[in-house]
Amino acid sequence: MQCFATNRCAMDGPGGERSGAGSGGGSARSGAGNEASEGDHRAELFLRGAQEYRWLAAQARVWEPATRRALQAAGLAAGQSVLDAGCGTCEVLPLLAERVGPGGRVTGLDIDGPLAEQALRQLSRGPPLAALPGVCRIVAGDLLALPQVAVGPFDFVFARSLIFDTARPAMRPTPTSRSEARRLQPPPSAHSLPLPHLAHALLRRLWALVRAGGTLLVIEHDVTAMRPLAPQAAFERATRLIGAATRAPPLDAATGTQLPRLFEAAGIGAVDGCDVSSAIEPAAPSAALLRSLLADARDTLIAVALADEIELHRLDGDLAAADEACLRWPDLVAAWKRKAA
């Protein structure tokens, strides 16, 4: 088995700050007298979606070098067919298309098809996708519910942060209406499983979509590695709260580090190789990361009495004002396995 470890230190990280939901939370919906109209609600969700899109794009740029290295180490080659499972805002699709070239085929699968389609249209206007028309396509569907005949098999199956994000309800698509919320609700029988069982189900499904002689590459985070590099009160408090929330069932803060064990437990076998990457980023992108993770963890933190609404609101403001701290981000762990021909 090959193992690699790399570090990335950026003193000029991606700019732009995500407006954390933790600063407003769900307070706009408390009280019948203040209930927003459906039109106002849709406008609010559109704004939040645009902010989230910009933040995810900035985050993807931080992890692009590590993702490129993992794709090369796992052997993605020209002319291959690729599946990006849980493609979301499609930030990895250009990297995949660049490697497979005009003779290849890249399929992005996501439960929120309209989001992925819109993201792909935007990305297709620039390089490298503008020079590779027709290479990428989107399929809308739930990986665990989609019939196998609908997609695949593929030469190369890829997934980044699929296990952790599937287990984390806050990361599922934001509906734009009540009917959309019902449409996007995942099957409870599949998605309410404890994390190890959910991980096994996802990995088995991904493995089934790999053709004989093909490769499965999975990338997940290890949140336990995240820490400020110097004393900074807001960063330290935020990382402690995020660590506590991601250790609460059904999540596992060390999902990335567990990948080799999860591959074996899912019946795939020992991984052929793994890669561990670290990133150190300055205050602006690091504060945006912490605010995003705290917003996702808000309900969990309040439910287990680790923080209240007022404290989270204050902490979000402190993070927004932070300007003199660097943060080691969660480690990015890649593991891959080639299927026998």
KOLVEX-876875 format. One record per residue (C-alpha): residue in one letter; residue number from 1; x, y, z. Coordinates in steps of 0.001 Angstrom, whole numbers. Layout:
+------+-----+---------+---------+---------+
! rest !  nr !       u !       v !       w !
+------+-----+---------+---------+---------+
!    A ! NUM !       X !       Y !       Z !
...
+------+-----+---------+---------+---------+
//
This chain:
+------+-----+---------+---------+---------+
! rest !  nr !       u !       v !       w !
+------+-----+---------+---------+---------+
!    M !   1 !       0 !       0 !       0 !
!    Q !   2 !    1300 !    3470 !    -903 !
!    C !   3 !     995 !    6233 !    1687 !
!    F !   4 !    1788 !    9929 !    1186 !
!    A !   5 !    1666 !   12948 !    3486 !
!    T !   6 !    1912 !   16560 !    2337 !
!    N !   7 !    1449 !   20011 !    3793 !
!    R !   8 !     203 !   23231 !    2240 !
!    C !   9 !     777 !   26663 !    3774 !
!    A !  10 !    -941 !   29636 !    2161 !
!    M !  11 !    -440 !   33165 !    3346 !
!    D !  12 !   -2740 !   34456 !     608 !
!    G !  13 !   -5792 !   32241 !     953 !
!    P !  14 !   -9073 !   32519 !    -925 !
!    G !  15 !  -10871 !   35698 !     -79 !
!    G !  16 !  -14517 !   36190 !     476 !
!    E !  17 !  -16378 !   35474 !    3632 !
!    R !  18 !  -19372 !   33284 !    4020 !
!    S !  19 !  -22227 !   34937 !    5849 !
!    G !  20 !  -22726 !   32310 !    8497 !
!    A !  21 !  -26214 !   31113 !    9225 !
!    G !  22 !  -25239 !   31085 !   12864 !
!    S !  23 !  -25469 !   34891 !   12914 !
!    G !  24 !  -29141 !   34785 !   12059 !
!    G !  25 !  -30088 !   31170 !   12687 !
!    G !  26 !  -33763 !   30384 !   12486 !
!    S !  27 !  -34858 !   33470 !   14398 !
!    A !  28 !  -36573 !   34974 !   11336 !
!    R !  29 !  -39175 !   32232 !   11545 !
!    S !  30 !  -39918 !   32549 !   15265 !
!    G !  31 !  -43246 !   34194 !   16032 !
!    A !  32 !  -46350 !   34057 !   13868 !
!    G !  33 !  -46412 !   37832 !   13483 !
!    N !  34 !  -43019 !   37846 !   11744 !
!    E !  35 !  -43570 !   34969 !    9350 !
!    A !  36 !  -42130 !   35812 !    5923 !
!    S !  37 !  -44103 !   35422 !    2726 !
!    E !  38 !  -43220 !   32572 !     380 !
!    G !  39 !  -41641 !   35088 !   -2017 !
!    D !  40 !  -39475 !   36624 !     722 !
!    H !  41 !  -38521 !   33150 !    1898 !
!    R !  42 !  -37422 !   32152 !   -1609 !
!    A !  43 !  -35389 !   35369 !   -1969 !
!    E !  44 !  -33670 !   34716 !    1362 !
!    L !  45 !  -32835 !   31153 !     366 !
!    F !  46 !  -31498 !   32340 !   -3004 !
!    L !  47 !  -29158 !   34807 !   -1250 !
!    R !  48 !  -27980 !   32190 !    1237 !
!    G !  49 !  -27474 !   29728 !   -1616 !
!    A !  50 !  -25305 !   32213 !   -3523 !
!    Q !  51 !  -23218 !   32852 !    -405 !
!    E !  52 !  -22851 !   29134 !     182 !
!    Y !  53 !  -21850 !   28584 !   -3457 !
!    R !  54 !  -19099 !   31219 !   -3215 !
!    W !  55 !  -17827 !   29720 !      13 !
!    L !  56 !  -17778 !   26160 !   -1342 !
!    A !  57 !  -15909 !   27380 !   -4420 !
!    A !  58 !  -13298 !   29087 !   -2222 !
!    Q !  59 !  -12956 !   25973 !     -72 !
!    A !  60 !  -12542 !   23803 !   -3167 !
!    R !  61 !   -9652 !   25982 !   -4336 !
!    V !  62 !   -7825 !   25300 !   -1068 !
!    W !  63 !   -8094 !   21542 !   -1610 !
!    E !  64 !   -7494 !   21563 !   -5380 !
!    P !  65 !   -3752 !   20670 !   -5212 !
!    A !  66 !   -4416 !   17722 !   -2884 !
!    T !  67 !   -7289 !   16533 !   -5076 !
!    R !  68 !   -5158 !   16752 !   -8233 !
!    R !  69 !   -2415 !   14736 !   -6548 !
!    A !  70 !   -4853 !   12047 !   -5426 !
!    L !  71 !   -6346 !   11759 !   -8931 !
!    Q !  72 !   -2881 !   11287 !  -10393 !
!    A !  73 !   -1808 !    8770 !   -7757 !
!    A !  74 !   -5021 !    6763 !   -8229 !
!    G !  75 !   -4389 !    6581 !  -11971 !
!    L !  76 !   -7182 !    8587 !  -13614 !
!    A !  77 !   -6230 !    8574 !  -17304 !
!    A !  78 !   -7235 !   10035 !  -20646 !
!    G !  79 !  -10286 !    8515 !  -22306 !
!    Q !  80 !  -11796 !    7061 !  -19132 !
!    S !  81 !  -15375 !    7359 !  -17933 !
!    V !  82 !  -15697 !    8931 !  -14465 !
!    L !  83 !  -18440 !    9322 !  -11872 !
!    D !  84 !  -18272 !   12140 !   -9309 !
!    A !  85 !  -20742 !   10947 !   -6662 !
!    G !  86 !  -22233 !   13825 !   -4681 !
!    C !  87 !  -20760 !   16419 !   -7049 !
!    G !  88 !  -22602 !   19351 !   -5416 !
!    T !  89 !  -21296 !   22597 !   -6908 !
!    C !  90 !  -19194 !   20629 !   -9431 !
!    E !  91 !  -15853 !   22128 !   -8402 !
!    V !  92 !  -14047 !   18819 !   -9067 !
!    L !  93 !  -15615 !   18208 !  -12490 !
!    P !  94 !  -13101 !   20450 !  -14330 !
!    L !  95 !  -10206 !   18544 !  -12718 !
!    L !  96 !  -11721 !   15242 !  -13823 !
!    A !  97 !  -12482 !   16504 !  -17345 !
!    E !  98 !   -8965 !   17890 !  -17698 !
!    R !  99 !   -7479 !   14451 !  -17018 !
!    V ! 100 !   -9830 !   12364 !  -19184 !
!    G ! 101 !   -9739 !   14831 !  -22090 !
!    P ! 102 !  -12082 !   15011 !  -25093 !
!    G ! 103 !  -12215 !   11235 !  -25386 !
!    G ! 104 !  -13442 !   10750 !  -21843 !
!    R ! 105 !  -16772 !   11166 !  -20101 !
!    V ! 106 !  -17489 !   12747 !  -16695 !
!    T ! 107 !  -20825 !   12218 !  -14928 !
!    G ! 108 !  -21734 !   14269 !  -11867 !
!    L ! 109 !  -24348 !   12663 !   -9616 !
!    D ! 110 !  -26126 !   14733 !   -6971 !
!    I ! 111 !  -29415 !   14657 !   -5127 !
!    D ! 112 !  -29911 !   18336 !   -6020 !
!    G ! 113 !  -29819 !   18151 !   -9801 !
!    P ! 114 !  -30788 !   21800 !  -10480 !
!    L ! 115 !  -27945 !   23076 !   -8261 !
!    A ! 116 !  -25409 !   20865 !  -10033 !
!    E ! 117 !  -26748 !   21779 !  -13486 !
!    Q ! 118 !  -26496 !   25494 !  -12725 !
!    A ! 119 !  -22973 !   25086 !  -11349 !
!    L ! 120 !  -21869 !   23115 !  -14424 !
!    R ! 121 !  -23283 !   25774 !  -16764 !
!    Q ! 122 !  -21259 !   28461 !  -14997 !
!    L ! 123 !  -18063 !   26406 !  -14951 !
!    S ! 124 !  -18483 !   25483 !  -18632 !
!    R ! 125 !  -17930 !   29115 !  -19636 !
!    G ! 126 !  -14271 !   29015 !  -18572 !
!    P ! 127 !  -11256 !   26735 !  -18856 !
!    P ! 128 !  -10893 !   23846 !  -19102 !
!    L ! 129 !  -14552 !   22945 !  -19722 !
!    A ! 130 !  -15059 !   25559 !  -22451 !
!    A ! 131 !  -12559 !   23602 !  -24549 !
!    L ! 132 !  -14161 !   20256 !  -23668 !
!    P ! 133 !  -17819 !   20596 !  -24711 !
!    G ! 134 !  -20003 !   17607 !  -24023 !
!    V ! 135 !  -17505 !   15826 !  -21780 !
!    C ! 136 !  -19470 !   16517 !  -18562 !
!    R ! 137 !  -23075 !   15765 !  -17734 !
!    I ! 138 !  -25265 !   15786 !  -14598 !
!    V ! 139 !  -27516 !   13003 !  -13334 !
!    A ! 140 !  -29941 !   13908 !  -10545 !
!    G ! 141 !  -30561 !   11253 !   -7926 !
!    D ! 142 !  -29755 !    9739 !   -4579 !
!    L ! 143 !  -26783 !    7387 !   -4753 !
!    L ! 144 !  -28384 !    4901 !   -2359 !
!    A ! 145 !  -31783 !    4955 !   -4079 !
!    L ! 146 !  -30770 !    5205 !   -7744 !
!    P ! 147 !  -31168 !    1957 !   -9695 !
!    Q ! 148 !  -27766 !     650 !  -10765 !
!    V ! 149 !  -28872 !     464 !  -14395 !
!    A ! 150 !  -29379 !    4254 !  -14432 !
!    V ! 151 !  -25642 !    5008 !  -14368 !
!    G ! 152 !  -22393 !    3124 !  -14837 !
!    P ! 153 !  -20367 !    1135 !  -14626 !
!    F ! 154 !  -17405 !    3507 !  -14793 !
!    D ! 155 !  -13663 !    3234 !  -15253 !
!    F ! 156 !  -13158 !    5560 !  -12298 !
!    V ! 157 !  -15521 !    6410 !   -9433 !
!    F ! 158 !  -14737 !    9445 !   -7276 !
!    A ! 159 !  -16323 !   10902 !   -4129 !
!    R ! 160 !  -15120 !   13758 !   -1920 !
!    S ! 161 !  -16651 !   14318 !    1541 !
!    L ! 162 !  -19609 !   12136 !     556 !
!    I ! 163 !  -19722 !   10039 !    3740 !
!    F ! 164 !  -19436 !   12905 !    6208 !
!    D ! 165 !  -21811 !   15206 !    4322 !
!    T ! 166 !  -24429 !   12481 !    3864 !
!    A ! 167 !  -24386 !   11855 !    7621 !
!    R ! 168 !  -24653 !   15586 !    8327 !
!    P ! 169 !  -28258 !   16734 !    7685 !
!    A ! 170 !  -27255 !   20418 !    7568 !
!    M ! 171 !  -25202 !   19789 !    4456 !
!    R ! 172 !  -28108 !   18393 !    2431 !
!    P ! 173 !  -29554 !   20628 !    -303 !
!    T ! 174 !  -31430 !   23762 !     827 !
!    P ! 175 !  -34994 !   23536 !    -543 !
!    T ! 176 !  -36480 !   26533 !   -2303 !
!    S ! 177 !  -40090 !   25656 !   -1402 !
!    R ! 178 !  -42077 !   23211 !     702 !
!    S ! 179 !  -42633 !   20966 !   -2309 !
!    E ! 180 !  -38898 !   21104 !   -3048 !
!    A ! 181 !  -38204 !   20128 !     568 !
!    R ! 182 !  -40369 !   17022 !     151 !
!    R ! 183 !  -38660 !   16158 !   -3149 !
!    L ! 184 !  -35153 !   16446 !   -1702 !
!    Q ! 185 !  -35902 !   14499 !    1491 !
!    P ! 186 !  -33669 !   11372 !    1356 !
!    P ! 187 !  -35126 !    7913 !    2097 !
!    P ! 188 !  -35022 !    7572 !    5917 !
!    S ! 189 !  -34255 !    3868 !    5739 !
!    A ! 190 !  -30924 !    4612 !    4059 !
!    H ! 191 !  -29789 !    7954 !    5441 !
!    S ! 192 !  -30700 !    7475 !    9121 !
!    L ! 193 !  -28208 !    4634 !    9552 !
!    P ! 194 !  -25384 !    4982 !   12106 !
!    L ! 195 !  -22260 !    6360 !   10421 !
!    P ! 196 !  -20309 !    3063 !   10110 !
!    H ! 197 !  -23298 !    1347 !    8475 !
!    L ! 198 !  -24014 !    4386 !    6284 !
!    A ! 199 !  -20341 !    4512 !    5254 !
!    H ! 200 !  -20381 !     812 !    4397 !
!    A ! 201 !  -23570 !    1226 !    2333 !
!    L ! 202 !  -22135 !    4191 !     427 !
!    L ! 203 !  -18791 !    2500 !    -205 !
!    R ! 204 !  -20450 !    -733 !   -1410 !
!    R ! 205 !  -22656 !    1289 !   -3759 !
!    L ! 206 !  -19657 !    3180 !   -5140 !
!    W ! 207 !  -17697 !     -62 !   -5548 !
!    A ! 208 !  -20598 !   -1638 !   -7452 !
!    L ! 209 !  -20402 !    1227 !   -9970 !
!    V ! 210 !  -16717 !     520 !  -10720 !
!    R ! 211 !  -16234 !   -1688 !  -13762 !
!    A ! 212 !  -13754 !   -4589 !  -13699 !
!    G ! 213 !  -10241 !   -3145 !  -13818 !
!    G ! 214 !  -11509 !     278 !  -12700 !
!    T ! 215 !  -10658 !    2338 !   -9638 !
!    L ! 216 !  -12524 !    3792 !   -6662 !
!    L ! 217 !  -11088 !    6976 !   -5071 !
!    V ! 218 !  -12685 !    8367 !   -1900 !
!    I ! 219 !  -11599 !   11557 !    -129 !
!    E ! 220 !  -12803 !   12500 !    3359 !
!    H ! 221 !  -11812 !   14992 !    6064 !
!    D ! 222 !  -10348 !   14426 !    9516 !
!    V ! 223 !  -11669 !   17321 !   11607 !
!    T ! 224 !   -9601 !   16311 !   14644 !
!    A ! 225 !   -6512 !   17829 !   12971 !
!    M ! 226 !   -8020 !   21339 !   12931 !
!    R ! 227 !   -6425 !   23827 !   15322 !
!    P ! 228 !   -5202 !   27452 !   15466 !
!    L ! 229 !   -1437 !   27870 !   15187 !
!    A ! 230 !   -1290 !   30621 !   17823 !
!    P ! 231 !   -3556 !   31633 !   20730 !
!    Q ! 232 !   -6741 !   33208 !   19395 !
!    A ! 233 !   -9794 !   33020 !   21650 !
!    A ! 234 !  -12517 !   32871 !   18983 !
!    F ! 235 !  -10661 !   30296 !   16879 !
!    E ! 236 !   -9951 !   28138 !   19953 !
!    R ! 237 !  -13561 !   28238 !   21146 !
!    A ! 238 !  -14893 !   27509 !   17661 !
!    T ! 239 !  -12603 !   24529 !   17085 !
!    R ! 240 !  -13547 !   23058 !   20489 !
!    L ! 241 !  -17263 !   23366 !   19733 !
!    I ! 242 !  -16908 !   21972 !   16208 !
!    G ! 243 !  -14847 !   19057 !   17542 !
!    A ! 244 !  -17521 !   18245 !   20124 !
!    A ! 245 !  -20317 !   18468 !   17536 !
!    T ! 246 !  -18553 !   16256 !   14994 !
!    R ! 247 !  -17932 !   13601 !   17635 !
!    A ! 248 !  -21676 !   13393 !   18326 !
!    P ! 249 !  -23476 !   10451 !   16635 !
!    P ! 250 !  -23995 !    9804 !   13780 !
!    L ! 251 !  -20848 !   11746 !   12819 !
!    D ! 252 !  -17202 !   10739 !   13150 !
!    A ! 253 !  -14736 !   13619 !   13190 !
!    A ! 254 !  -11970 !   11282 !   11979 !
!    T ! 255 !  -13866 !    9837 !    8992 !
!    G ! 256 !  -10924 !   10467 !    6663 !
!    T ! 257 !   -8401 !    8636 !    8810 !
!    Q ! 258 !  -10851 !    5728 !    9105 !
!    L ! 259 !  -11091 !    5214 !    5323 !
!    P ! 260 !   -8709 !    2211 !    5062 !
!    R ! 261 !  -10629 !     440 !    7815 !
!    L ! 262 !  -13986 !    1374 !    6262 !
!    F ! 263 !  -12899 !     -12 !    2870 !
!    E ! 264 !  -12099 !   -3360 !    4473 !
!    A ! 265 !  -15257 !   -3427 !    6591 !
!    A ! 266 !  -17353 !   -2717 !    3473 !
!    G ! 267 !  -15876 !   -5804 !    1794 !
!    I ! 268 !  -13805 !   -3846 !    -739 !
!    G ! 269 !  -10493 !   -4998 !     694 !
!    A ! 270 !   -7264 !   -3281 !    1677 !
!    V ! 271 !   -6694 !      38 !     -83 !
!    D ! 272 !   -3972 !     239 !   -2720 !
!    G ! 273 !   -2818 !    3649 !   -1529 !
!    C ! 274 !   -3647 !    6651 !     616 !
!    D ! 275 !   -2675 !   10305 !     797 !
!    V ! 276 !   -2953 !   12702 !    3763 !
!    S ! 277 !   -2827 !   16450 !    3079 !
!    S ! 278 !   -2750 !   19387 !    5484 !
!    A ! 279 !   -3483 !   23043 !    4748 !
!    I ! 280 !   -2657 !   26123 !    6806 !
!    E ! 281 !   -4697 !   29181 !    5875 !
!    P ! 282 !   -4781 !   32815 !    7086 !
!    A ! 283 !   -7530 !   34546 !    9031 !
!    A ! 284 !  -10150 !   35382 !    6380 !
!    P ! 285 !  -10671 !   31945 !    4801 !
!    S ! 286 !  -10138 !   30214 !    8154 !
!    A ! 287 !  -12781 !   32345 !    9856 !
!    A ! 288 !  -15160 !   31596 !    6980 !
!    L ! 289 !  -14513 !   27864 !    7419 !
!    L ! 290 !  -15177 !   28003 !   11167 !
!    R ! 291 !  -18338 !   30082 !   10725 !
!    S ! 292 !  -19636 !   27620 !    8135 !
!    L ! 293 !  -18946 !   24588 !   10327 !
!    L ! 294 !  -20480 !   26281 !   13369 !
!    A ! 295 !  -23596 !   27120 !   11357 !
!    D ! 296 !  -23911 !   23455 !   10382 !
!    A ! 297 !  -23322 !   22362 !   13998 !
!    R ! 298 !  -25699 !   24903 !   15532 !
!    D ! 299 !  -28658 !   22599 !   16202 !
!    T ! 300 !  -26437 !   19860 !   17631 !
!    L ! 301 !  -24595 !   22259 !   19934 !
!    I ! 302 !  -27827 !   23723 !   21273 !
!    A ! 303 !  -29484 !   20304 !   21645 !
!    V ! 304 !  -26663 !   18919 !   23818 !
!    A ! 305 !  -26320 !   22210 !   25751 !
!    L ! 306 !  -22752 !   22930 !   24646 !
!    A ! 307 !  -23730 !   26439 !   23536 !
!    D ! 308 !  -26825 !   28612 !   23270 !
!    E ! 309 !  -28125 !   30911 !   20544 !
!    I ! 310 !  -26692 !   34051 !   22131 !
!    E ! 311 !  -23209 !   32563 !   22561 !
!    L ! 312 !  -23126 !   31259 !   18987 !
!    H ! 313 !  -24254 !   34636 !   17668 !
!    R ! 314 !  -21496 !   36384 !   19629 !
!    L ! 315 !  -18878 !   33844 !   18540 !
!    D ! 316 !  -19882 !   34276 !   14900 !
!    G ! 317 !  -19276 !   38017 !   15232 !
!    D ! 318 !  -15900 !   37450 !   16886 !
!    L ! 319 !  -14862 !   35148 !   14048 !
!    A ! 320 !  -15964 !   37678 !   11441 !
!    A ! 321 !  -13706 !   40268 !   13108 !
!    A ! 322 !  -10672 !   37957 !   13460 !
!    D ! 323 !   -7739 !   39222 !   11404 !
!    E ! 324 !   -4540 !   37923 !   12985 !
!    A ! 325 !   -4761 !   34157 !   13150 !
!    C ! 326 !   -3797 !   31148 !   11039 !
!    L ! 327 !   -5600 !   27843 !   11213 !
!    R ! 328 !   -4590 !   24317 !   10346 !
!    W ! 329 !   -7616 !   23086 !    8442 !
!    P ! 330 !   -9060 !   19563 !    8706 !
!    D ! 331 !   -6765 !   17030 !    7075 !
!    L ! 332 !   -7844 !   15708 !    3697 !
!    V ! 333 !   -7405 !   11932 !    3423 !
!    A ! 334 !   -7623 !   10087 !      98 !
!    A ! 335 !   -7841 !    6304 !    -279 !
!    W ! 336 !   -8102 !    4304 !   -3483 !
!    K ! 337 !   -8591 !     743 !   -4651 !
!    R ! 338 !   -8409 !    -894 !   -8088 !
!    K ! 339 !  -10949 !   -3619 !   -8882 !
!    A ! 340 !   -9614 !   -6849 !  -10323 !
!    A ! 341 !  -10016 !   -7142 !  -14090 !
+------+-----+---------+---------+---------+
//
